[in-house]
Amino acid sequence: GLASSILRRLDITPERHRQAFRDKKPAEVRTPCILWQTLADLLGKWLRPESTSKEQILDLVLMEQFINDLEEETRNWVRCHCPTSFREALQWAEQFDLLGGSSGGQVAQRCQSRRLGGQRTVSGIRKGVDKAPLVLPAGERDFFQRLAVSGWLESNHGPVMISDK
């Protein structure tokens, strides 16, 4: 729905939570109690056990390892398509192989072109993510503007600029 679309546009996705779970934590988070709380929170946001079956959780872990073990260009291609299951990741990897691979620049360009194409964009430095603008449907501009004015976007995702293009 609209809420999941907004979260995805802001890069608040299970994939982003997985990355944060796997990333090295800053020194201020590495005290045992805070580190445990941070890891438990990120794991829950990544795997969402309240709404995810055991089979789906196993699929997510398998997909993560599968993607990590791919060659770099294939891995980048698969990740830019944001697969939600192992089978989907496998299909993207096989498609990449069928296309005969691609140079890293072409992968980045194709991935960016998938995200562009609308009229309104939100761009900025998003923590640990590429800096490509996010496309906003016309009706969502006011919502994102309110988030930006409130400081929520910047505090959660770094500097953000909302502009018409």
VEXDO-874813 format. One record per residue (C-alpha): x, y, z. Coordinates in steps of 0.02 Angstrom, whole numbers, padded with zeros to 5 digits, always signed. Example, Ala and Ser with C-alpha at 12.3 -4.5 7.8 and 13.67 -1.06 7.14 Angstrom:
// residues 2
+00615-00225+00390 +00684-00053+00357 
***
This chain:
// residues 165
+00000+00000+00000 +00047+00182+00015 +00139+00159+00180 +00253+00022+00112 +00282+00127-00045 +00335+00276+00062 +00449+00168+00170 +00529+00093+00015 +00556+00266-00062 +00642+00320+00098 +00746+00161+00093 +00667+00099+00254 +00661-00080+00194 +00701-00252+00263 +00856-00249+00151 +00917-00088+00231 +00886-00160+00405 +00983-00317+00354 +01128-00208+00299 +01123-00111+00462 +01116-00275+00560 +01271-00340+00468 +01370-00176+00468 +01501-00138+00600 +01420-00032+00735 +01491+00135+00792 +01586+00142+00958 +01442+00224+01053 +01331+00074+01014 +01458-00060+01060 +01425-00066+01247 +01355-00241+01278 +01178-00190+01327 +01155-00059+01191 +01234-00171+01060 +01117-00314+01106 +00965-00198+01100 +01021-00125+00932 +01050-00297+00855 +00884-00365+00920 +00792-00213+00852 +00876-00223+00680 +00850-00411+00669 +00665-00390+00707 +00649-00253+00575 +00742-00359+00448 +00656-00527+00475 +00490-00461+00547 +00450-00620+00646 +00277-00557+00694 +00221-00564+00513 +00346-00684+00432 +00335-00873+00432 +00482-00985+00476 +00496-01034+00291 +00502-00851+00239 +00638-00813+00367 +00741-00960+00302 +00713-00895+00124 +00778-00722+00176 +00934-00795+00256 +00964-00906+00105 +00938-00758-00012 +01062-00653+00087 +01198-00785+00076 +01161-00820-00107 +01178-00636-00153 +01336-00616-00048 +01417-00763-00138 +01382-00697-00314 +01517-00611-00417 +01520-00423-00384 +01435-00364-00544 +01300-00497-00532 +01277-00456-00346 +01256-00271-00386 +01131-00310-00525 +01028-00422-00411 +01031-00300-00265 +00975-00153-00371 +00817-00249-00413 +00775-00272-00226 +00723-00455-00232 +00606-00510-00094 +00639-00697-00106 +00777-00819-00149 +00686-00870-00309 +00672-00689-00364 +00858-00660-00328 +00899-00816-00428 +00794-00755-00575 +00884-00586-00576 +01054-00672-00568 +01007-00788-00711 +00943-00640-00812 +01109-00551-00786 +01202-00705-00849 +01086-00718-01000 +01121-00536-01043 +01305-00582-01046 +01348-00479-00894 +01376-00293-00897 +01506-00167-00847 +01485-00092-00674 +01438+00077-00748 +01299+00000-00851 +01232-00090-00699 +01229+00072-00600 +01149+00165-00745 +01014+00033-00769 +00978+00028-00583 +00965+00217-00573 +00852+00224-00726 +00733+00102-00640 +00712+00229-00498 +00692+00383-00608 +00558+00432-00729 +00434+00533-00626 +00424+00720-00606 +00464+00748-00425 +00617+00684-00335 +00687+00677-00160 +00875+00676-00163 +01010+00685-00034 +01145+00588+00053 +01061+00433+00121 +01165+00339+00246 +01252+00191+00165 +01149+00203+00006 +01180+00267-00170 +01139+00449-00195 +01014+00430-00336 +00855+00534-00320 +00696+00448-00266 +00545+00474-00377 +00389+00546-00297 +00216+00535-00372 +00140+00709-00378 +00022+00675-00232 +00162+00628-00112 +00265+00788-00124 +00172+00875+00019 +00190+00724+00133 +00379+00717+00105 +00392+00905+00123 +00311+00892+00296 +00432+00752+00343 +00579+00860+00285 +00517+01014+00380 +00491+00910+00538 +00673+00855+00531 +00626+00670+00527 +00700+00638+00355 +00866+00721+00395 +00884+00641+00566 +00850+00468+00492 +00928+00483+00319 +01048+00629+00314 +01027+00790+00216 +00877+00787+00099 +00821+00907-00036 +00646+00904-00111 +00638+00981-00283 +00531+00986-00440 +00613+00916-00597 
***
